[in-house]
């Protein structure tokens, strides 16, 4: 899933059924997770970010049992 995919999903949230919105709103990032996201965003904007290959992501999902 790309950053644009995530942005699109977030933009669609107001159209989701109320129960689904409440379920999604339970998830909160910790302060350290937010700092890490900001750092990654900054790296991407500055052309320093790296992305996992499809193969790396496939291996990750497999390791998670998905």
N, C-alpha and C positions, 0 to 999 in steps of 0.2 A: 504494500500500500504506500503510495507516495504522499508527500506533504499536501499536494493538491487534493488527493482523494480524501484525506482527513479534513481539510478545510471544507470540502463539499459536504461531507457527512455532518459536520458541525452546523453548517448553514441550513441543513435540512431538519435539524432537531425540532424547531418550532412546529413543524408539520407532523411530527410523530404523535401517536396516541399518548395521552397523558400518562398512562402507566409506564410506557417505554421511556418517556422523559424523566420520570421519577427514578427509574432504574438506572439510567445513565448518569443522573446527577449525584448518585451515591459515591462515585469514584472521585477521589481527590488526590492530587499530587503532593508529595512532601516538598518542603522548601529546597532540599538538595536536588530533587528531581526537576523542579522548576529551573534551578540554576543550571543544571546540565542541559536542559532543553534550550535555554537561552544561549548557552555556549555553543551548542551544535548549530543553532540557527545562525549565529554570528559567523561561524566557520563557513557555513554554506553560502551565506551572502557574500563573504569575502573570497569565495572560490577555493577554500581550503577543506571543505567537507568531503567526506568519502561515503560511499553507499555500499551496502552489501550486494553481492552479485545474486542472481536468481538461485544459483547453486548453494551459496551460503545460506540464503533464507530457507531453501528447501531442507537443508540439513538441520537448521535451527528448529523448524516446525516438527521435523521427524524426532528430534531429541526431546521435544515437548509432548510427544505422543499425538501430534495432530497430523 
